[in-house]
């Protein structure tokens, strides 16, 4: 996809699902039906997101601080959404390629700016290699991981996970395979994270 088409795509997927989970009768969370399997022995919290979403970008630094407060019985991870869009699939592939090569923590937050401000073609294999290299990372490692079996598997798993959780907007936070919450339900990103903490406490109580 060339830059002009990319700008058109960015406008489309930046808005895709931006409303996140829709509020229902004043609820601050929704209950999943059926509940989804989670990591054994852990309360699993998943942030569904994509790098073209400005709301995900706003939530990101809050999540980074919030993660540091979690107890050992809570496992947090992110899961990129795809929704059948090629650009989002490429961004998911970038996420997992960076993770596979040990570079995700260093570069994750910079990708939002690369996509939303700089309009870099980081969802493309060659574009990702160039951008990673420019930002002090190992672009060749990302290029090699891009089509690896492990990354391919994780991209497919992420897509299936979003479908199973019925994710229709981002950012959405899933807790314990049983609950969904978001700023559109709680009123703000800060309140959404507070709701996650309450749901974690509820799951601990059984």
Buried (B, 14 or more C-beta within 10 A) or exposed (E): BEEEEBEEBBEEBBEBBBBBBEBEEEEBBBEBEEEBEBEEEEBBBBBBBBBBBEBBBBBBEBBEEBBEEBEEEBBBEBBBBBBEBEBBBBBBBBBBBBBBBEBBEEBBEBBBEBBBEEEBBBBBBEBBBBBBBEBEBBBEBBBBBBEBEEBBEBBEEBBEBBEEBEBBBBBBBBBBBBBBBBBBBBEEBEBBBBBBBBBBEBBEEE
